[in-house]
Amino acid sequence: MIFIDSNVFIIDLRYHRDKNFRANQEFLEEIRRKRDGVTGLVNLLEVCGIMSFSLNADQLFELFVHFPRHYSVEVLPYASLEGKFPEVSLKRIFEYISRKISFGDALVFSSIEEHMPGVNKIVTWDKSHFKGKTKLKVLTPREYLP
């Protein structure tokens, strides 16, 4: 399973003039075709938070609800507004923070470890942020493409 970081979705939704936009789109099409992509509830909420500055409440709700189908990815743990925020180990989060990873990224990695055992790669445009800080193979969308 391939874990997709928030920045991949943000480039697709908001930054069409970004220098990586074309490779980003090719990557997302590959993920739609293979249907092996996953992202976290934390990431979906991060995407919604960023997009909240340019969407109204109804559009934001639609983004949240239709995100998995739109991108053909699974959101884990399951995303429902009636649900609860996933439980993660504070010890594990702190272990990541001690490796000089931001709280948000530590929360994401802890969530991957605790709720997504099948994930073996993460695809992100922030590859340098994770170098030597996780056991997962870290790739950019461009590196993932065949």
BELQUI-V503229 format. One line per field, one symbol per residue. ss: DSSP state (2 for helix, 1 for strand, 0 for the rest). phi: phi as a letter, one per 20 degrees, with the letter a starting at -180 (. if undefined). psi: psi as a letter, one per 20 degrees, with the letter a starting at -180 (. if undefined). A space follows every 10 residues. Layout:
ss=???
phi=???
psi=???
This chain:
ss=0111022222 2222000000 2222222222 2222001111 2222222222 2000002222 2222222222 2011110000 0000000002 2222222000 0022222222 2222200000 1110002222 0000001110 222200
phi=.dedfgffff ffecdfeffe gfffffffff fffelcebce ggffffffff fffccegfff ffgffeggfg elcedcggeb feedfffcff ffgfffgfem dfggffffff fffeccfefc bcdbedgffd gmdbeffdce gfffff
psi=qpppqhhghg gghhmijqhj gghgggghhg ggghlkqqrq hggghgghgg ihijqrgghg gggggigggg ilqppqrpop iiaqpqpqph ggghgghijl pqgghhgghg hghhimiipi qppqilghhi pjjqiqppqr hghhq.
